[in-house]
Amino acid sequence: MSEIKKNMAKKGFTFVEIMMVISIMAVLMLVSYPIFTKWQKTFQINGAADEIANVIRLAQQMTITEQYPYSVKIYTQSSSPILPEKINTVKVSKWVSGSEVVAKRVVLEGCTISLTEYSNDSVQFRTNGSSTQEGRIKIVQNNGQKIKVIKLNGTTGKVTIMDVWNI
């Protein structure tokens, strides 16, 4: 019976072994942290671009389905009137009997809508899916390191996400 107790007393890890595992884990976390933050920022701006492109596609799809024109309004820092709660917001809406019906509103975080090529920062769709104007929306990551551009072809209504402005 005493042999069983001796064997059970030898099971487990020593303090030195535990400290070695903890130190290895700490080194791995220190090495992977910069990679993780870069990865996170890349996904943040890609997600913002995808979200705006999807909002534009939603307005287009709703226009075709309901045969009633929807518009996409983009609020940048240069939009007027400048309301802090509307900056970096994109909304899909239609006007019915003089009042606006908002179908979807998206607020971007971690990125800034810095520029649009649309008059009044707005684009409207026709019932065939084409838009009233062609243009681009420029999204900049808050640290300024990455840029995404969303391009809308006015004739076809095709929405494209690009990494550069000069195309």
N, C-alpha and C positions, 0 to 999 in steps of 0.2 A: 504494500500500500504506500510506503514511503517513496518508492521508485516513481510511482505515478505522480505524486506531489512534486518531486524534483523535476520531472519532465515538464510539468505544467508551469513551473516557475521559470523555466528557461525560454518559454514562448514569449513573443513580443519583440519590440524594437527598442534599441538603446537610444538614448538622448542624442548621441552623435549621428546616428543614422537618420533620425527625424530632422535634425538640423541640416543635414546634407540635402535631403529631399526638398526642404523649404527653400534653401539657398538656390538650388537648381531651378525651382519654380519661379523664384524672384528674378533670376537672370533671364529666363525665357519670357517673362512678362515685360521686362524692361526692353528687350530686343523687339518684341512684337508690338508694343504700344504705338510707335510712330507709323508702322505699317497699317495698323488698325485705324488710326485717325485719318490717314490719307485715304484709305478705302471707304471710310464713313463719309468723308467730304465728297468723294466722287459719286457715291450713291445718292447723296443729298441733292446735288445739282442735276443728276440724271433723273431723279424722281420728280423734281420740280418741272423739268422740261417735259417729261412724260405726262405729268398732271395737266399742264397747260395744253399740250397737244390733245389730250383726251377730252378736255373741256371744249376745245374748238370742234373736235369730231362729234361731241354730243350735240352741240348747237346745230351742226350740219345735219345730223341724223334726225333730230327733232323737227327741223324745218321740212325735211323730205317726208317724214312720217305724217306730220300734222298738216302739211301744205300751208303753213303759216310761217312767215319769216321770223327767225330768232336772231339775236345779235349777241356778240361777245364783247364785253367792255373790259378793257385792261387799265388798271389804275397804277400808274407809275408815280415816282416822286415829283415829276413835272406836270402831272395831271391837274386840271383845275375843275372844281375847287379842291384844294389840298386838304384832305381830312386824314389825320393820322391813322384812323382805324381802317381806311380804305387803301392805303399804300400797299403795294404788292398783292393786290387782290384781283382776281379774274372772275367775272360773273357771266352767266348765260341767262338771258331774259327775253321776253317779248312784251309788246305793248298791246293791251286789250282795253278798249273803251277809255283810253286816256290814262290808264294806270299800268304801272310796270308789274309784271308777274315774273319773279326770279325763279328759275328752274334749278340753278346750281351756283354756289359761290365757293371759291377756293382761295385760301390765304396761304401764301408761300412763306416758309420760315427758313432762314439760313441762306437765302438767295434774294437777289434784288432784280426786279424787272427794270432794266435801265433805259430801254429805248424801244419804241415801236415805230413802224413806218405807216401806220394807219391814221387817217384824219380823225380827229377827236378820240384817238386811242380806242377805236371801236371798229368792228367788222360785222357786216350783216350777210346772211345767206339767202339765196334765192331758193325757190321751191324745187329747182332741179339739182341742188347741191353745190352750185358754184357760188362764189362770194362776190360781193359788190366791189371789192378791191383786193389787190394782191399786195403782200407785204411780209415783213419779218418782225419777230419779237426777240429782243436780246435779253438773256438772263445771265447775270454775273453772280458768282459765288461771293458771299460777304467779304471774304479775305482777298478777293480779286484774282485768284489764281486760275479759275476755270470759267469758261464762257460756253454757253449753249445758245443756239439760234433756232427758232422755230419759224419755218417758212411756210406760207400758205399760197398755193397757186390759185389765182382768182378764177381761171377758166375751168379747171377740173375740180377744185376744192381739195386737192391733195395736200396733206399736212406732212412736213418733213422736219426731222430734228437733225441739226448739223452742229459741228464743233467750231466752225469759223463763220465770220460775218461776211467776208468778201466773196460770195458766190452768186 
